[in-house]
Amino acid sequence: MAGANRKAMKRYLFPLLLGLIVVVFFAKTIFQGLLPIPADTIVGLYHPFRDAVFQEYPNGIPYKNFLITDPVRQQYPWRELAVSIMKQGELPLWNPYQFAGTPLLGNLQSAALYPLNILYWLMPFQMTWTVLVILQPLLALLFMYLYLKEMKLFKLPATFGAVIFAFSGFFVAWLEWNTILHVILWLPLLLLALEKLRVKLSLLWSTIFIFALSSSFLAGHLQVFFYVSLVLMAYLVTILYRSKSKGKLVLLLSALCSLFAVVTSLQWIQFVKFYLQSAREIDQVLWQKEGWFIPAKHLVQFFAPDFFGNPATLNYWGVWNYGEFIGYVGIAGFVFALLAIIYRRDRKTFFYIGLLIGSILFATNNVIAQLPFRMGLPLIGTSQPTRLLAIVDFSLAVLAALGLDYFLRRQLNIKKISTVLVLFLSLFIALWIYTDTGSVELAVAKRNLILPTGLFIITVILLLSAIASRNKKIFLFTVYCLLFTVVFDLFRFGWKFTPFVASDYLFPSTKTIEFLQEQEGVFRIMAADRRILPSNFSTFYRLQDVGGYDPLYLKNYGELVSAWEKNKPDASLLEFNRILSPQNYESKLADLLNVKYILSLDELSSSKLVEVFSEGQTKVYENIEVYPRVFLVSSVLKVNSKQEAINKIFEEGLDLGTQAVVYEDLKLANTPLVRSENVKLLSYSPNSVVAETVTEEEHLLVLSDVYYPEWSVFVDGVSKDIIEVDYALRGVVVPSGKHKVEFKIRI
C-alpha cells in the first residue's frame, strides 16, 4: 500500500507543482482579493474618477503601470457588454456605446464566442474575468507539460519548459488583456493532438484538436492565431514524414479544418464583414516607424529585461513600447536553450531552432521582414510583427526543456557547458563596460544589470556543481535549484510589471456618471478633454459616446469624424488613428449625432452650452441645440459622390435638422413638415431600434446611428430599403399615416 501511495504521489507531484506555482504567482488575488487588471489606471489617470475622494488616498490614487490601460479600455468593457447581451438571449451583434455605434461580434477582440466564456454563466462577471486571467498560465503550464512529456522528456525538463512558457516575457506583457494568451496557450495542446493523431487516428484527439483550434481562434486575437496556424502547418509537414498513414492523416486533418471553418463561421463571417467596411488599411504606413519591428538593440532584453528601464518604475528610456519588445525567458532558461541549440542533434531540436530563427527574422527590421508591409498584404500587412515574440518564447521554452533534458541524461561535460557560459560571461562583461559611461539612462541600465548578472552567477554555480557531483541526490537537488531559480527570476520580473488592484477601483461609480445615467431619453456624450472618461469607458456605464478606441472602426464614420475635427469638408483619414475622440462641440455634426452632454475640465463659453453639473474639476454641459436621435426631415439633397456629400454637409446655412444629404434619388416631394407630423422613439437596444411615425406625406426618417450594411429596416413589418444619410448615418422613407419603424441588425 505504501509503495502504491508513493507511486501515485510521484505521478502527480509535477502536475501539483504546476498548480502550486500558479497559486504562488497569483497569491495577491487568491489570498488578498486583489484583481489582476490595471484598474488603478482608471482611478489614477482619468476624470471624473480623480475627482472622487478615496479616503486612503486624499491626494489621488497611485497606479502601478501606465502602459497597460488597454484591458480596461477595450477587452473588459467589450466582453462585459457581449456577455450581458447574450445573457438576455441575443447575439452581441452591435455596440451602440462607442463610435456612435459599431459592430461588436465582428470585433474579434470582444471574444464573445470563446468557449471558456461559459464560466460567466456560473459566476459573477468580475470573478470570472479573474479566473480566466489565472487560467492563462495554468492551462499553458498544463498543455506545455503534456506536450513535452509526449516528446519523451523527463518530468523535470517538462516542468522547466512549461514554467518558462507560461511566465515568459510575452505572457507577462499580455497577461491582463485576457485575450492574446488565450490564443497562444492552445498551441502545445494542438501540437500534442497532432502527435497523437500521427500515431493513431482517434475520435478523442480529433475532438480535442477541433476544440483547441476553435478556442484559439475565438479567444480574440487574429494576428496571434495566424502565427499559431503557421506553426501548425510547419509542424504538420514534419510529422507527415513520420506518419505511417500519411494519406489518412491528411484527409482527417482536412476534414477537421473544414469542420473548424463551419464551427467558427458565425464569428469569422461577422469579422470579414466588419473588416471590409473598416479603415484598417490606413495602418500600413506604420511599418516604417521605429518600434514597428523589434529594434536590434532591444534584443538585449532577452538577457536583461529592464536594461532600458521599466514603465512600472517610470524609468523606461527605450523605444516605445516596452510591452512589444519583451521576450525574456529567464537567465537559466536562455542558458539551457542555447545548450540545446549548440549541442542537440535531433529532429525536434532542429524544428524549434528553425522556428526560433524564422520568428526572430520576421520580428526584427530587415529586408525579408519588410516584404508583407511593402506588398500591403491584407491583415498581416497591418499587424505589428513584434507579436511574433509569442512564437519566439514558445520556441525558447521548448528548447530550454530539451537542453535540460539533455543535461539530465549526462550528455554534457564541463567543456561543453563552459563554451555556453563563456558566451554569456562575455556578453555580461560587454554590457557592464557599455553601461559604465555615467549617463542617466545607462545608470538605469547598469542598476538593472545587477540582478541578471547575479542570477547568471547562481546558474553557473549550480550547473558546475551538478556536473561535478557524482551523487544522484545532490545532482537532482542542484537541478531542482535551477528550476527554483528560473521560477524566482520570472516571478520577480512578472510581479514588477503586473498590477494587482483593489476591486473598488474597477469602474467605480461617481456623481458625474450617476448624473448622466439618470438623464432621460437616448443621447450621446463627448469629452472636450481626453483625460475625461476616455474612449470605451462609456461602454461599461452604458453611456453612448461619439468616440471610441479600436484597431477596427467603420471607415465611413472615421471619415466623418475626420472632417468634423478639421471643421472642413476634408474626410481623409489620418495615417494612424485607432482612437477617435472628437472634441469640436461647436460643430453642427455634434448636434446631428445627438451629443447632448459635453464633459470638460475647463470653463466652456458657447451659446449652445449650459453648465448643468460639476464634480471636482469635471464639468458637464448640456447642448441645447442637440437633435433627437431619430427625426423627420422636410427635404433631401441628392449628391453623386462622398466628396459632394461632405461638401454639402459643411455648406453654411444647411440645416441638417430639416435637410438630409443622400446618394439616391428618393423621389420625395420635399414638403415642409407640419406640426402634427412627428416621430417617437419607442425602444432602443443594441440590436434593435423601434420608432413610431405620424406623417401626412412621405418623408425621410433619419436615425443618427452609423450606417452599416448589415442593418435592415421594416415599416409595419415590411422590409424597406435602408438609406445612407448625411455621409454615414441611417434613414428610411416612411409613408403617410401612422407607422411602426424597426431597425434590426442581421446575422
N, C-alpha and C positions, 0 to 999 in steps of 0.2 A: 504493500500500500504506500509506504513511504517513498519507494522508488518511483511509483506511478505519479505521486504528487510532485516529486522533483522533476520528473519528465514533463508534466503539464506546466509546471512553473517555468521551466526552460523554454517551452514552446511559446508561452505568452509573455515572456519577460520583455522582449523588444517591442511588440505592439503596445504593451502597457507603458513602456518607457516613452514611446512616441506621444501617447496621451498625456503623460506627466509633463513632458516638455511643453506642450501647448498650454496646459494649466499654468505652468510657471510663467510663460510669456504673457498670458492674459490674467495674471494674478490680480491686478488692479480692477479688472472687470468682474472677475468671479468672486473676489473676497471683499472688495470695496464698493462695488456697484458703479464704477466709472465706465463710461461708454467709449468704445474705440471709434470715435468720429470727431472731426475737428470742429465741434460745436462752439468751442471757446472763441473761434474767429467770428461767429455770429454776434456774440455779445461784446467782444473786444474790439472789433473793427468797424461795425456798422451802426448807424442810427435806424430806427428810434431806440434800439436796444441799449446803446450807450447813454441814452437819456434816462433810462430806468435806473433806479438806485438799488444796488445789491449790497446788503448790509456789510458783508465781509470785505467788500472792495469799494469803498465810497469814492475812490478816485478813478474807477474804471477797472474792468476785469482784464488781467493779463492773458495773453494767448501764447501757446507753445510754438506753433509753426504756421506762419502766414502763407507759406507756399501752397498748402493743400486746403484750399477753400472749395474746390470743385465738388467734393462729395456732398456738401450741404447746399451747394448752389445748383447742382444738377441731379446726381444719382438719387439722393434721398427724397427730394420732393417729387421727382418723376415716378419713382417706384411707389411711393405712398399714394399718389393720385391714381396710378394704374390699379393697384390692389383695391383701393377704395371703390373704384368704378366696377371692378369685377365682382366685388362682394355684393353689389347691387344687382348682379345678374346680367351685366352688359360687358361687351368688349371695350377695352380702353382705347378707342379709335382716335379721340380728339382731346387736346388740351386747350381749353379756352382762356387759360390764365397767363399765358405769355405770348409775345409776338402778335397780339390781337387775334390769337387762335393759331394752332399749329398741330400737325399730326403727332399723336402720342405712341400708338402701337408701331407706326412706321419708324419711330425713333428707336433704334436698336438698344441704345443705352438705357432706356427705361426697363429693359429686361422683363417686360410684363409677362412673358410666357415661359420664363425659366422654371424648369420642373421643381426645383427646391423651394420655389415660392409657395408651395403647398403649406409650408410651415406658417405662413402668415394667417392661415385659417385656424391654426391651432394655438397661437399665442398672440399677444398684443404686438402691434407693428414694431415699436421701438425695441422690444425684446427680441423679436425675430430678426430684425436687422442686425443686432449684435451677435446673435447666434450664427448668422450667415457669414459675418466677418470672421468669427472664430473658426468656422468650418473650412475656410480657405486654407490655412496652413495645416489643419488637421487632416483634411482629405488629401492634400498634396503630400503630406508625410505618408499616409497610408498607401496611396496609389503608387508613389515612388518606391516605397519599401517593397511592395509586392512585385513591382516590375523588376527591381534589381535582384530580388530573390529568384525570379524567373530566369534571370541571366546567370544563375548558378553562383552568385556571390554569397559569401558568408553573411550572417546576420548583422555583424558589427559594421562592415562596409556598407551594407544596405541601409542601415540606420544612419550612418555617417552621410551618405549621399542624399537620403531623404531630408535630413535636417538642413543640409546646405541648400537644397532646392526650395524648401518651404520657408526659409528665413533669409534667403538671398537678398541682395540689394534691390532687385526688381520687385520681389514680393513685399519688402518693407516700403518701398516708394509708393506702391499702388494698393497697399493693404486696405485702406479705408474707403476706396472707391466702391468696393463690393461688387465689381463687375469684371474687370480685366483679369483678376486672379481666378475667378470662377470659370474663365475661358481656358486658361493655361493649365489649371490643376487636373483637368481630364486627360491631358496628353499622355502621362505614363500609363493610365488605365487603358487608353486606346492602343498604345503600343503593346501592352500586356495581352489585350484581346487579340491583336494580330498574331502574336507569338503562339497563343493557344490555338487559334484557327489554323495556323500553319501546320501544327502537329496533328490536329484533329478538328474537322468541321463539326460544330455543335450548335444547338439551338441556344444554349445558355450564353455562350460567348458571343454569338451573333446578336443576341438581345442586348448584352452589355455594351457591345460596340455601338449599336444604333442609339442606345440611350445616352452613352457618353458623348458621342458625336453631336447628337441633337442638343444635349445640355450645353456643350461647349459653344455651339452656335447661338443658342438662345440666351446665353449668360450676359451678352450685352456689349461685345466689342469686336466688330467685324475685322479690324486690322489684325489683331492677335489671333483670331480664328483663322484668318488666311495663312498666317505663319504656321499654325498648328496643322493645317491641311497640307502645306508644303512638306512639313516633316513627315507626316503620314505617308504621302506619296513616295518620298525618297526612301522611307523605311520599307514600304511595300516592295519596291524594286529589289531591295537587298534580300528580303526574306523569300521572294519568289525563287531565287536560286537554290534555297534550302528546302523548299516545299516539295513534298512527294507527289502532290496533286495540284500542279500549277493551274491547270485549266479550271478545275472545280473551285479553287480558291478565288481566282479572278472573277469567275461567274458569280460566286457568292457575294463577294465584296461589291461587285457592280449592282447586284440586287439590293444589297444593304444601303448603298449610296442613293439608289433610286427611291428606296423607302424613306431614307433621311430627307430627301427633297420633298416628298409628299407630307411627311410628319411635320416638317417645319415650314410648309408652304404658306400658311397664314401669316407667319412673321416675315419671310423674305419677299413675298409679293407686296405687302404693305411697305416694306423698306424700299423696294425698287420704285414703286410709285412715288414715294416721297423724294427719293434721290433725284429722279428725273425732273422734278419740279423745284429742286433746291438750287442754292447758289454755291454749292460745294466746290465747283471747278475754279473759283477765284483763288483758292488756296495754293494753286500750283506754283505761283511765283515764289513761295516762301523757301523753297529748297536752296536758293542762292544765299540765304541769310545765315550768318554764323549761329550755330546752335541747332540747325535743322538736322545735321548729322552729328555724331559724337566727335567733338574736336579731338585731334590726336593727343594733345596734352592731357586731356581728361582720362585717358587710359590709365593714368597713374592711380586713379581711384579704385582700380582693381586691387591695389596693394595698400593704399591709404585712403579710405573712403572720404575722409574730411580734409584732405590735403588743401582744398580750396575753401575750407570752412564749411559751415552747415547753416541752412536757413533757420533751424530751430534755435541756434545760438546767435543769430543775427550777424554772423561774421563771414558769410559766403561772398567770395570775390571772383568766382569763376564765371564762365559763360553761362547765360541763362538757358535752361534752368537745371538745378541740381537733380531733381527727380527724374529727368530724362537721361541722365548720364551714369547713374549709379548701378553697377553690376557686381558689387562686392560679394564674394563667397567665403570670406574669412581667409586668414593667412594660411592656416593648416589646410583648408580646402584647396587653395590655389597650389600649395606645395605638392599635394598628392595628385592633383590634376596634371601638373607638369611632369610628375614622375610617370604617370600613365602615358602621357603624350610622347615622352622620350624613350621609354623602355618597353612598353607593352607592344606586342606584335600580333594582334588578333583582329578578326573581322569587326567585332563590335567596337573596339577601340578606334580603329580606322574610320568607322562610320561617324563616330562622335567627334573625332578630330576634324573630319571634313565638314560636319555640321557647324562646329565652332568657327572654323576659318571662314566658311561661307557667310555665317551670320555677322561676324565682325567686318567682313569685306563690304557687305551691303549696309552696315550701320555707320560706317565711317565715310568721310568725304574722299571719293576717288572717282575716276572716270567710269568705272563699271557701276558703282552705286548711283551715279547721276542719271544713268540711262532711263529708268522708269519715269523720271521727272522731266527730262528733256523730251521724251516721247509723249508726255502727257497722258499716260495710261490712266484709265478711269479707276477710281477708288484708291489703288495703291499709289498713283501719281499725286495724290493729295494727302498722303499719310506720312507722318514723321517716322523715319526708319529707326530712330533710337529705340523704339519699342521692340526691336529685334533682340534687345537685351533679355527678353523673356526666353528666347531660344539659346542665347549665349549662356545664361545662368543655368538653364536646364542641361546643356551640354557639359558645362564645367562640373555640375553636381554629379552627373553620371561618370565623368572621367575621374573625379575625386574618389568616388566609390571604387572604381576599377583600380585606381592607384593604391588605395588602402588594402583592397583585396590582394593585389599583387604583393604588397608588403607583408601581409599576414601569411602568405604562402612561403615566406622566407626566400623570395627570389630577388631581393635587393640587398646588396652588400654595401659596406661603408664607402667604397669607391663610387658606386652609382649614386648613392644618396648625396655624397659630397659635391658631385657635379651640379645638382639642382640647388643645393644650399649655397654654393659659391655664387651661382647666378643671382639668387635672392640677396645675398650679402652685398654683392657688387651694386645691385640696384639701390639698396638702402643707403649704402655709403655715398653713392652719387646724389641721392635725394638730400641727404644731410649736408653735403657740400654745397648743393644748389641753394638750399634754404638759408645758408649762413651768410646772408648779404645785408641784413639789418633793415630791410623794408618792412612796412607794417603788414602787408599781405603775406609775405614769406615768413614773418614771425608767427602768423596763424598756422601756416603750413608746417613750420618747424615744431610747434607745440603739438599739432595733431599727428606728427610722425612718432611721437614718443610711444604711444600705446601699440601701434602696429609693429614697431621695432621690438618692443618688449615681448609681444606675442610671437614674433618670429624667433626670438632667442629661446623662449619657452618651448616652441615647436622643435627647434634644433636639439635642445637638451633631451626632450622626450624621445625623439627619433633615434638619436645616438645611444640613449640608454636602452631602448628596445632592441637595437641591433646588437649591442654589447652583451645583453642578457642571455644567459643560457637556461634560465629558469622560466618555464612556460607561464607560471602565475605572474611573475614580475613583468614578463613581456606583455601579457594581456592587460595588466594593470596600467602600464605606460600607454598602451593603445587606448584604453578607456579614458585616460587622462587627456589624450589627444581629442577624443570626442567631446569631453567636457570643455576643453579649450575652445573648440570651434563653436560650441553652444554659447559659452560666455562671450566670445568675440561677436557673434551675430546678434545675440540678445542685447548686448551693450549698444551696438550700433542701431538696432531696431528701436529700443526704448528711447534713445536720444531723439529720434526723428518722429516717433509716433505719439500723437496726443491721446490721452485718456481723460475724459472730462465728466463733470457732474451732469446728470440728466436734466437738471434745471436749465442748463444752457442751450438745450436743443430746442430751437424755435419757441422761445417763451413768448407769452402774450405781453403786450404793452398797452398803455392807454391810447396811443395813436392807432395801433392796429385794431383795438376794440372799437374805437370811434368809427373807423372805416367799415368794419364788419357790421356795425349796427345800422348803417345807412340803407335806406330802402331803394329798391329798383336795381336794374342792371346797369353797371357803369364800369369805366376803366380808370386806372390811376397812372401817374407817371411821376418820376422824381427829377427835380431840377438839379440834383447833385448826386453823383454816382456813389456817394458814401451813405445814401439813404436807401434802405430796402432794396439791395442790389437785385439785378435780374434773376428771376426764377424763385426768389423767396416768396413772392406773392402766390405761387402755386400752392405752397403748403397752407397758406392762410385763406385760400380760395378767394383771393382778390385778383381781379383781371387787370393785367398790365399790358401796356403797348410795347414794353421792352422784353428782352429775352437773351439767353446765353446758351448757345448750342452750335456745335460744328455743322449741323444741318438746320437751315431755316428756309422758308419758301422764298424763292427768288423775287417774285412779284412784290412781296411785302418788303423785302430788303431794299429793292429799288425805290419803292415809295418812301421808305424811311430815309434813304439817302438824299432824295430830293427835299424831303421835309427838313432835315437837319441843315442842308445847304441853303434852304429857303429860296430855291430857284429851280426851274424845270430841268434839272440835270439828275437823271436817275441812275447814272453809272455807279456801280458798287465800288467801295473801297477795296484795296487789294487784299486786306486781311481784316475781317471784322466779324468775329463769331459772337460778339456782344453787341446787340442793338439796344441802345438806351437813349431814345430821342428826348431832347430837353427843350425844344423850341415850342414852349407852351403858347406863344403868341400866334402861331400859325393856325390857319383855318383847318388844317389837317388834324390838329389836336381836337378841334370841335367835332369834325366829321367822324373821328374814331372814338367818339363817346368818352373822351377824357374829362371826367367830372372833377377829379381831385388831383392837385399837384402838391407834392411834398418838397420842402425846401429848408435849407439851413439859414438862408438869408431872407431879408425882407424883400418881397416881390412887389413891384409897383406896376400895376396893369389895370386898365379899366374893366377888364373882363374877370378879374380875380378878386375874391373876397376871403380874407382870413377867417376860418371857422373853428380852428382848433390849434393848440400848441402843447408840446410836451418837451421840456428841456430846450434843446436847440432846434428841435424839429417843429416846423410849422406846416399846417395843412390849409391849402387854399381851395376854394370852390370855384370852378369855372362856370360862370352864369350864362355863358353863350354856348354851352355844350349842346350837341344834337342828341336826340334819343337814339337808342341802339337800333331801332327799326322805325322807318318813317316813309312817307309817300312824297314823291316829287311831282311837280306840275309839268316839267318839260325835260326832254332828253336831248343831248347833243351827240351826234354820231361823229366819230373820228375813224381814220383808216390805219392808224399805227399807234404804238405805245408812246412814241415821242410826241405825236399830236395830242395824245391823251394827257400827258403830263404838262404839255404846254397849255392846254385848255384849262386844266385844274388850277394852274398858277396865274391865270388871267385875272387881273384886278377887276373886281366887280362881279365875278362869277360867284353866285350864292349856291354852295354845294348842299344847302338845306332844301332848296327848291328845284335845283337843276342837277342832272346826273350826266356823266360822260360815259358813253358806251361805244362798243365796236360794231354793233349790229343795227340794222335798220328795223326798229321795233314797230314802225308804222302807228305810232300813237298820236293822238290829236293835240297833245301838249296844251290841254285846257287847264286854267288855274284851278287850284283846289278851293273848295267851298267849305264853310265851317262844319257842315255835317259829315264831311269826309275825314276819316281818321283810321288809325291803326293802333291796336292794343297788343302788347306782348303778354301772352297767356302763360308761357312757361319757357324756361331756359335751362338746358342741361348740356353737358359736354357733347353728347351725340345727337341732340335734337333741339330745335328752336321752333316754337309754335306761336303764331300771331293770329289776330282776328282783324280783318279789314272791313270797312264800310265805305263804299265809294259810289258816286253817281255816274262816273265814266271809268274807262280803263286807265290805270295809272301804273307807273313803275314803283314797286316797293323796294327800298334799299335797306339791306341789313349790313351794318358796319362791322362785319366779321370778314376775315380774309378769305378770298376766293380760292378754292381748291377743287379740282375736277371731280373728286370722289364724293362731293356733296351733291345731293339731289333735292328737288323741291316738289311739293304736292299742294295743289289747291283743291280743297274739298276731297282729298284722297286721290285726285287725278294728277298724274305726273306732268310737270311742266318743265320748260327749258329754264335752266338757271343762267342768269346773265352776269357777265363780268362787268362790274360797275366801278367808276372812279378809279381806274387803273388796277385795283387789287381787292375790291370788295364784291359782295354778292347782291343779286337782285332778282326779281321775278315780276312779270307783268300780271297784275290782278284785274279780273273783270269787274264790272259794276255790280253793286249789290253787297251783301254781307257774306264773307267767305273766311274759311279757316285755312291758313297757310302754314305748312310744316316743312322745315328744312331738316333733312336727315343725312347722315354720313353713311356711305355704303362700305361694305367689307371689300 
